Amino acid sequence: MTELEELPAPSNPLAVARRLLPDWRTSDGHLMCRRWRGSWMRWNGTCWKELDEAQMRASMYTRLEHVTFSAPGKDGQPEQRDWAPTKQKIGNLLDALGAITLLPTDTDAPAWINADQVGGQDDSPIVACSNGLLRIRNRILLPHGPGFFNLVSVPFAYDPQATAPTWEWFLREIWPDDPDAVAALQEWFGYVLSGRTDQQKILLMVGPSRSGKGTIARVLKELVGKENLAGPTLAGLGTNFGLSTLVGKPLAVISDARLSGNDNSQVVERLLTISGEDTIDIDRKYREVWTGKLPTRLMILSNELPHFGDSSGVIARRFILLNMTVSWLGKEDPTLFDKLRAEMPGIINWALDGLARLETKARITEPASSREAITTMQDTASPTSAFVRERCTTGPTCSVPVDDLWMVWRDWAEDNGVKPGTKQIFGRNLLSVVPQLNRTRPRDAHGRQVATYNGIAFNQTHPHQPES
């Protein structure tokens, strides 16, 4: 009869956890399972993936089903007893395992967590491919290992000789006279593959049906892998559990950018929070709240410019906007995606060239063709912003009576089909557009106090400012 394994008693879960820890180590001693931001993470050979609590519990029940522990018997002599896992015992053990494998909450993937692993001291971006960790600075492949805490692995091998002629032809067809749009997309692809979030940008592709938006999104999905992708709706981001599908996902593609209703402030706030690398609490059904910075880059596809009710207009400045004007409706090539899929190793190299350029110039290219559309979005989201740009000058030496500015705003709003709202709402929206604005009550020539905005004034050439 096989002798059963003996472990410490269930009453000492920390001692049990330390005995089980070798199960979670590689041959060279690195942990393959960690507790991070309320989740269990396991290294799968190329990257770290989340395990849900039920999987962990199931593995612990299986592991402890046939072990024993020693306890004093009736005569004071030690006797063997079955460990007999129960819900409470497993819960206590997982708490202990979580404590000794805890990865600090402020660890943001991707990051080196074992300094002794090769490459651990290099700040150059790393892209995990199926055949190794590619260091972008010198295109050297490093061996995979759990010392690199990455949530994404490109499901294709790195091949320095691979090319993508069909892909490059396809992009020239979409933007024949706009190389900056192609450059921006190339940098965006590299940015997504690198795991970086520091650009604090959202990609917005606007164009008619069958203009190439979906094909570009499918290629990027293929590069990052379907398991690394979220597909929320824009409206869904504003719901209670709307962000839970983004946890651990490096890319979210929003295919329907329509919003209903007038108050989209919650959606705008969440877009700003995600893209702005802010720490956020995320409710998850039947699980503890997740707290941290989402690694998710957002990509929005739309047939028209989406409307966001953002009084400051700041959301518009978060977008890299790519305009597409040509439609292949009725002229689609059903074999195109299969051809592009065969070029994935070459598309990786194309994206890595974009990442290298982004590393050098530090900002994603802004195509000239997108600037007017960004301004339109900003004005649509914030008519106050359009009013200030058209009719006002800002600066520390500027000032204007509150009532004078209010009258000009009402006239402008009427001319532009905008509801003027109340004077108080106008003042609040004005402050979001001109943050340095303040109100004072200086006395006029007659000794009367006059409510005055400091930091803004009428344009000198404006013909409709109120007469004194």
C-alpha positions as CSV (number, residue, x, y, z in Angstrom):
1,M,0.0,0.0,0.0
2,T,1.3,3.4,-1.0
3,E,2.2,5.6,2.0
4,L,0.1,8.8,2.0
5,E,1.7,12.2,2.0
6,E,1.8,14.0,5.4
7,L,1.4,17.7,5.7
8,P,1.0,20.1,8.6
9,A,-2.4,20.2,10.3
10,P,-5.3,22.2,8.7
11,S,-5.2,24.4,11.9
12,N,-1.8,25.8,10.6
13,P,-2.7,26.9,7.1
14,L,0.5,29.0,6.7
15,A,2.7,26.0,7.4
16,V,0.7,24.0,4.9
17,A,1.0,26.8,2.3
18,R,4.8,26.8,2.7
19,R,4.9,23.0,2.2
20,L,2.8,23.3,-1.0
21,L,4.8,26.2,-2.5
22,P,7.3,24.0,-4.3
23,D,4.4,22.8,-6.5
24,W,4.2,26.4,-7.8
25,R,7.9,26.9,-8.6
26,T,9.9,26.2,-11.8
27,S,13.0,24.1,-11.7
28,D,15.1,27.2,-11.1
29,G,12.9,28.4,-8.2
30,H,10.7,31.1,-9.8
31,L,7.0,31.2,-8.8
32,M,4.5,30.3,-11.5
33,C,1.4,31.3,-9.5
34,R,0.9,34.7,-7.8
35,R,-1.9,36.6,-6.1
36,W,-2.4,40.0,-7.7
37,R,-5.1,42.6,-7.3
38,G,-7.6,40.2,-5.9
39,S,-7.0,37.5,-8.6
40,W,-5.0,34.4,-8.9
41,M,-2.5,34.6,-11.8
42,R,-0.6,31.6,-13.3
43,W,2.2,31.6,-15.8
44,N,1.3,29.5,-18.9
45,G,4.7,29.4,-20.5
46,T,4.5,32.7,-22.5
47,C,2.5,35.0,-20.3
48,W,0.4,35.3,-17.1
49,K,-3.3,34.4,-17.2
50,E,-6.0,34.8,-14.5
51,L,-7.4,31.7,-12.8
52,D,-10.8,32.1,-11.2
53,E,-11.3,31.2,-7.6
54,A,-13.3,28.1,-8.5
55,Q,-10.3,26.7,-10.5
56,M,-8.0,27.3,-7.6
57,R,-10.4,25.7,-5.1
58,A,-10.8,22.7,-7.3
59,S,-7.0,22.2,-7.7
60,M,-6.6,22.5,-3.9
61,Y,-9.4,19.9,-3.2
62,T,-7.7,17.5,-5.7
63,R,-4.2,18.2,-4.2
64,L,-5.3,17.5,-0.6
65,E,-7.8,14.8,-1.0
66,H,-5.4,12.0,-0.1
67,V,-3.0,13.6,2.3
68,T,-2.8,13.2,6.1
69,F,-1.6,15.1,9.1
70,S,-0.3,14.0,12.5
71,A,-2.2,14.8,15.7
72,P,-2.1,13.6,19.3
73,G,-4.3,10.6,19.9
74,K,-6.2,9.6,23.0
75,D,-3.2,8.1,24.6
76,G,-1.1,11.1,23.8
77,Q,0.8,9.4,21.0
78,P,0.7,10.9,17.5
79,E,-1.8,9.4,15.1
80,Q,-2.4,9.9,11.4
81,R,-5.6,11.6,10.4
82,D,-7.1,12.5,7.0
83,W,-6.5,16.1,6.0
84,A,-10.1,16.0,4.7
85,P,-10.4,19.3,2.8
86,T,-13.5,21.4,3.5
87,K,-14.7,24.8,2.3
88,Q,-13.3,26.5,5.4
89,K,-10.0,24.7,5.4
90,I,-9.5,25.4,1.7
91,G,-10.5,29.1,2.2
92,N,-7.9,29.5,5.0
93,L,-5.2,27.8,2.9
94,L,-5.9,30.0,-0.1
95,D,-5.6,33.1,2.2
96,A,-2.2,31.8,3.4
97,L,-1.0,31.0,-0.1
98,G,-2.2,34.4,-1.3
99,A,-0.2,36.1,1.5
100,I,3.1,34.3,0.6
101,T,2.8,34.7,-3.2
102,L,1.4,38.3,-3.2
103,L,2.6,40.5,-5.9
104,P,2.4,44.2,-4.8
105,T,-0.8,45.9,-5.9
106,D,1.2,48.7,-7.6
107,T,2.8,46.3,-10.0
108,D,1.6,47.2,-13.5
109,A,2.0,44.7,-16.3
110,P,4.2,44.4,-18.2
111,A,7.0,44.5,-15.6
112,W,10.1,42.5,-14.6
113,I,9.4,41.0,-11.2
114,N,12.5,38.9,-10.9
115,A,15.6,41.1,-11.3
116,D,17.8,38.0,-11.7
117,Q,16.1,37.0,-14.9
118,V,17.9,38.0,-18.1
119,G,16.8,41.4,-19.2
120,G,15.3,42.4,-15.9
121,Q,17.3,45.6,-15.7
122,D,16.4,46.9,-19.2
123,D,13.7,49.5,-19.6
124,S,13.2,48.8,-23.3
125,P,9.7,47.6,-24.2
126,I,9.3,43.8,-24.4
127,V,6.9,42.1,-26.8
128,A,6.2,38.4,-25.9
129,C,6.0,36.3,-29.0
130,S,5.4,32.6,-29.2
131,N,9.2,31.9,-29.6
132,G,10.5,34.3,-26.9
133,L,10.5,37.8,-25.3
134,L,11.5,40.3,-28.0
135,R,13.4,43.3,-26.7
136,I,12.5,46.2,-28.9
137,R,15.7,48.2,-28.5
138,N,17.9,45.7,-30.3
139,R,15.4,43.1,-31.6
140,I,17.0,40.4,-29.5
141,L,14.9,37.4,-28.4
142,L,15.2,36.5,-24.7
143,P,13.9,33.2,-23.2
144,H,10.4,33.1,-21.8
145,G,10.2,33.0,-18.0
146,P,7.8,33.9,-15.1
147,G,10.1,36.7,-14.1
148,F,8.5,38.9,-16.8
149,F,5.0,39.7,-15.6
150,N,3.1,40.2,-18.9
151,L,-0.6,39.6,-19.6
152,V,-0.2,39.5,-23.4
153,S,1.6,37.1,-25.7
154,V,1.4,37.5,-29.5
155,P,0.3,34.1,-30.8
156,F,2.9,34.2,-33.6
157,A,6.6,33.7,-33.7
158,Y,9.0,36.6,-34.3
159,D,10.7,36.2,-37.7
160,P,13.0,39.2,-38.6
161,Q,12.8,38.4,-42.3
162,A,9.0,38.3,-42.6
163,T,7.2,41.0,-44.7
164,A,3.6,42.0,-45.3
165,P,3.1,43.2,-48.8
166,T,-0.7,42.6,-48.9
167,W,-1.2,44.5,-45.7
168,E,0.8,47.5,-46.8
169,W,-1.0,47.5,-50.2
170,F,-4.4,47.4,-48.3
171,L,-3.5,50.4,-46.1
172,R,-2.3,52.4,-49.2
173,E,-5.7,51.7,-50.8
174,I,-7.5,53.1,-47.7
175,W,-5.3,56.2,-47.3
176,P,-3.7,56.8,-50.8
177,D,-2.8,60.4,-50.0
178,D,-2.4,60.3,-46.2
179,P,0.8,58.6,-45.1
180,D,0.5,60.2,-41.7
181,A,-2.7,58.1,-41.1
182,V,-0.8,54.9,-42.0
183,A,2.0,56.0,-39.7
184,A,-0.4,56.7,-36.8
185,L,-2.0,53.2,-37.3
186,Q,1.5,51.6,-37.4
187,E,2.5,53.3,-34.1
188,W,-0.8,52.3,-32.5
189,F,-0.3,48.6,-33.4
190,G,3.2,48.7,-31.9
191,Y,1.8,50.6,-28.8
192,V,-0.8,47.9,-28.2
193,L,1.7,45.0,-28.7
194,S,4.1,46.7,-26.2
195,G,1.6,46.7,-23.4
196,R,2.3,50.4,-22.8
197,T,-0.5,52.8,-21.7
198,D,1.5,56.0,-21.3
199,Q,0.2,57.7,-24.4
200,Q,-3.2,58.1,-22.7
201,K,-4.9,57.9,-26.1
202,I,-8.0,56.2,-27.7
203,L,-8.0,55.2,-31.3
204,L,-11.2,56.3,-33.2
205,M,-11.7,55.1,-36.7
206,V,-14.5,56.8,-38.6
207,G,-15.8,55.9,-42.0
208,P,-18.6,54.4,-44.1
209,S,-19.5,50.7,-44.1
210,R,-16.9,48.5,-45.8
211,S,-14.2,51.1,-45.5
212,G,-11.7,48.8,-43.9
213,K,-12.4,49.6,-40.2
214,G,-13.5,46.0,-39.4
215,T,-10.6,44.4,-41.3
216,I,-8.0,46.5,-39.4
217,A,-9.7,45.6,-36.1
218,R,-9.7,41.9,-37.0
219,V,-6.0,42.0,-37.8
220,L,-5.2,43.6,-34.4
221,K,-7.4,41.2,-32.6
222,E,-5.5,38.3,-34.3
223,L,-2.2,39.8,-33.2
224,V,-3.1,40.1,-29.5
225,G,-5.1,36.9,-29.4
226,K,-8.8,36.5,-28.9
227,E,-8.4,35.7,-25.2
228,N,-6.8,39.1,-24.7
229,L,-9.7,41.0,-26.2
230,A,-12.8,42.6,-24.8
231,G,-15.7,43.8,-26.9
232,P,-17.8,46.2,-24.7
233,T,-20.4,48.6,-26.0
234,L,-19.9,52.3,-25.4
235,A,-23.2,52.6,-23.4
236,G,-22.2,49.4,-21.4
237,L,-19.1,51.1,-20.0
238,G,-21.4,53.3,-18.0
239,T,-23.2,50.4,-16.2
240,N,-22.5,49.0,-12.8
241,F,-20.4,46.0,-14.0
242,G,-19.5,47.5,-17.3
243,L,-15.8,47.6,-16.7
244,S,-15.4,44.1,-15.3
245,T,-14.8,42.5,-18.8
246,L,-11.8,44.8,-19.2
247,V,-9.8,43.5,-16.3
248,G,-6.6,42.0,-17.6
249,K,-7.5,42.7,-21.2
250,P,-5.0,44.8,-23.2
251,L,-7.4,45.7,-26.0
252,A,-11.1,46.6,-26.1
253,V,-12.7,47.1,-29.5
254,I,-16.0,49.0,-29.4
255,S,-17.8,48.4,-32.7
256,D,-20.9,50.5,-32.0
257,A,-20.1,54.0,-30.9
258,R,-23.8,55.1,-30.6
259,L,-25.0,56.6,-27.3
260,S,-28.6,57.2,-26.4
261,G,-29.8,59.8,-24.0
262,N,-28.4,63.2,-23.1
263,D,-26.4,62.4,-20.0
264,N,-23.4,60.4,-21.0
265,S,-21.2,61.8,-18.3
266,Q,-20.6,58.4,-16.7
267,V,-19.4,57.0,-20.1
268,V,-17.1,60.0,-20.7
269,E,-15.7,59.7,-17.1
270,R,-14.9,56.1,-17.6
271,L,-13.3,56.6,-21.0
272,L,-11.1,59.3,-19.4
273,T,-10.3,57.1,-16.4
274,I,-9.3,54.1,-18.5
275,S,-7.2,56.0,-21.1
276,G,-5.7,58.3,-18.4
277,E,-4.1,55.4,-16.4
278,D,-6.1,56.3,-13.3
279,T,-6.6,53.8,-10.5
280,I,-10.2,52.6,-10.4
281,D,-12.4,50.3,-8.3
282,I,-14.3,47.8,-10.5
283,D,-17.3,45.9,-9.3
284,R,-17.3,42.2,-10.4
285,K,-20.3,39.9,-10.0
286,Y,-19.9,37.5,-7.0
287,R,-16.3,38.5,-6.6
288,E,-14.4,41.1,-4.6
289,V,-13.8,44.5,-6.0
290,W,-10.8,44.8,-8.3
291,T,-8.6,47.9,-7.7
292,G,-5.9,49.1,-10.0
293,K,-5.0,50.6,-13.4
294,L,-6.6,48.9,-16.4
295,P,-4.1,47.8,-19.0
296,T,-6.8,48.3,-21.7
297,R,-6.2,50.3,-24.8
298,L,-9.5,51.4,-26.4
299,M,-10.3,51.2,-30.1
300,I,-13.6,52.7,-31.3
301,L,-15.1,52.0,-34.7
302,S,-17.9,54.3,-35.9
303,N,-19.7,55.3,-39.1
304,E,-19.9,58.9,-37.9
305,L,-18.3,61.1,-35.3
306,P,-19.7,60.0,-31.9
307,H,-21.3,62.7,-29.7
308,F,-20.1,62.9,-26.1
309,G,-21.8,65.4,-23.7
310,D,-18.5,66.5,-22.1
311,S,-18.7,70.2,-21.0
312,S,-14.9,70.6,-21.1
313,G,-14.4,69.0,-24.5
314,V,-11.3,67.2,-23.0
315,I,-12.5,63.8,-24.2
316,A,-12.1,64.9,-27.9
317,R,-8.4,65.5,-27.2
318,R,-7.9,61.9,-26.1
319,F,-8.5,60.6,-29.5
320,I,-6.2,59.6,-32.3
321,L,-8.8,60.0,-35.1
322,L,-8.4,58.2,-38.4
323,N,-10.8,59.2,-41.2
324,M,-11.7,56.7,-43.9
325,T,-13.6,58.0,-47.0
326,V,-13.6,55.1,-49.5
327,S,-16.2,52.3,-49.3
328,W,-15.8,48.9,-50.9
329,L,-19.4,48.0,-50.4
330,G,-20.3,45.5,-53.1
331,K,-16.6,45.2,-54.1
332,E,-15.3,43.3,-51.0
333,D,-12.6,40.7,-51.4
334,P,-13.7,37.7,-49.3
335,T,-10.2,36.2,-49.4
336,L,-8.5,39.3,-48.1
337,F,-8.4,38.4,-44.4
338,D,-7.0,34.9,-45.1
339,K,-4.2,36.6,-47.1
340,L,-3.5,39.0,-44.2
341,R,-3.6,36.3,-41.6
342,A,-0.8,34.5,-43.5
343,E,1.3,37.7,-43.2
344,M,1.0,38.0,-39.4
345,P,4.7,37.6,-38.7
346,G,5.4,40.4,-41.3
347,I,2.6,42.5,-39.7
348,I,4.4,42.1,-36.4
349,N,7.6,43.5,-37.9
350,W,5.6,46.4,-39.4
351,A,4.1,47.1,-35.9
352,L,7.5,46.9,-34.3
353,D,8.8,49.5,-36.7
354,G,6.0,51.7,-35.6
355,L,6.8,51.1,-32.0
356,A,10.5,51.9,-32.6
357,R,9.4,55.2,-34.2
358,L,7.1,55.9,-31.2
359,E,10.0,55.3,-28.8
360,T,12.1,57.9,-30.7
361,K,9.5,60.7,-31.0
362,A,7.5,59.9,-27.9
363,R,4.1,60.8,-29.4
364,I,1.7,59.0,-31.8
365,T,1.5,60.8,-35.1
366,E,-1.5,63.1,-35.4
367,P,-2.7,63.2,-39.1
368,A,-3.5,66.6,-40.4
369,S,-6.8,65.1,-41.8
370,S,-8.0,64.4,-38.3
371,R,-7.5,67.8,-36.7
372,E,-10.7,69.3,-38.1
373,A,-12.7,66.3,-37.1
374,I,-11.3,66.5,-33.5
375,T,-12.3,70.2,-33.4
376,T,-15.8,69.3,-34.6
377,M,-16.0,66.6,-31.9
378,Q,-14.8,69.0,-29.3
379,D,-17.4,71.7,-30.3
380,T,-20.2,69.1,-30.5
381,A,-19.3,67.8,-27.0
382,S,-18.8,71.3,-25.6
383,P,-20.5,74.2,-27.4
384,T,-18.9,76.4,-24.7
385,S,-15.5,75.4,-26.0
386,A,-16.5,76.5,-29.5
387,F,-17.8,79.8,-28.2
388,V,-14.6,80.6,-26.3
389,R,-12.5,79.7,-29.4
390,E,-14.6,81.9,-31.7
391,R,-15.5,84.9,-29.6
392,C,-13.1,85.2,-26.8
393,T,-9.4,85.6,-25.8
394,T,-8.0,84.0,-22.6
395,G,-5.1,85.0,-20.4
396,P,-4.2,86.4,-17.0
397,T,-4.7,90.1,-18.1
398,C,-8.2,89.5,-19.6
399,S,-11.4,90.3,-17.9
400,V,-15.1,90.9,-18.8
401,P,-18.3,91.6,-16.9
402,V,-20.3,88.4,-16.2
403,D,-23.5,89.8,-17.6
404,D,-21.9,91.0,-20.8
405,L,-20.4,87.6,-21.5
406,W,-23.7,85.9,-20.7
407,M,-25.6,88.1,-23.2
408,V,-23.1,87.4,-26.0
409,W,-23.2,83.7,-25.1
410,R,-27.0,83.7,-25.4
411,D,-26.9,85.3,-28.8
412,W,-24.2,82.9,-30.0
413,A,-26.1,79.9,-28.7
414,E,-29.3,81.0,-30.5
415,D,-27.4,81.5,-33.8
416,N,-25.9,78.0,-33.5
417,G,-29.0,76.1,-32.4
418,V,-27.6,75.5,-28.8
419,K,-29.7,75.7,-25.7
420,P,-28.1,78.5,-23.6
421,G,-29.1,76.9,-20.2
422,T,-28.9,79.1,-17.1
423,K,-26.2,81.6,-16.2
424,Q,-25.0,79.3,-13.5
425,I,-24.6,76.3,-15.8
426,F,-22.8,78.5,-18.4
427,G,-20.4,79.6,-15.6
428,R,-19.7,76.0,-14.6
429,N,-19.1,75.0,-18.3
430,L,-16.9,78.0,-18.8
431,L,-14.7,77.0,-15.8
432,S,-14.2,73.5,-17.3
433,V,-13.0,75.1,-20.6
434,V,-10.9,77.9,-19.0
435,P,-9.6,76.4,-15.7
436,Q,-7.8,79.6,-14.7
437,L,-11.0,81.5,-14.7
438,N,-12.1,83.3,-11.5
439,R,-14.8,85.7,-10.4
440,T,-14.4,89.0,-8.6
441,R,-16.6,92.0,-7.9
442,P,-14.6,95.2,-8.5
443,R,-16.3,98.6,-8.4
444,D,-17.0,100.5,-11.6
445,A,-16.6,104.3,-12.1
446,H,-19.8,104.9,-10.3
447,G,-18.8,102.9,-7.2
448,R,-21.1,99.9,-8.0
449,Q,-19.8,96.4,-7.6
450,V,-19.8,94.5,-10.9
451,A,-19.5,90.7,-11.1
452,T,-16.5,90.1,-13.4
453,Y,-14.7,87.1,-15.0
454,N,-10.9,87.3,-14.8
455,G,-9.0,85.2,-17.3
456,I,-11.3,85.8,-20.3
457,A,-12.3,88.7,-22.5
458,F,-14.0,89.4,-25.9
459,N,-11.9,89.2,-29.0
460,Q,-10.9,92.7,-30.0
461,T,-12.4,92.3,-33.4
462,H,-15.7,90.9,-32.3
463,P,-18.4,93.1,-33.7
464,H,-21.2,92.1,-31.3
465,Q,-19.8,92.7,-27.9
466,P,-22.2,94.8,-25.7
467,E,-21.8,98.5,-25.7
468,S,-20.9,100.1,-22.4
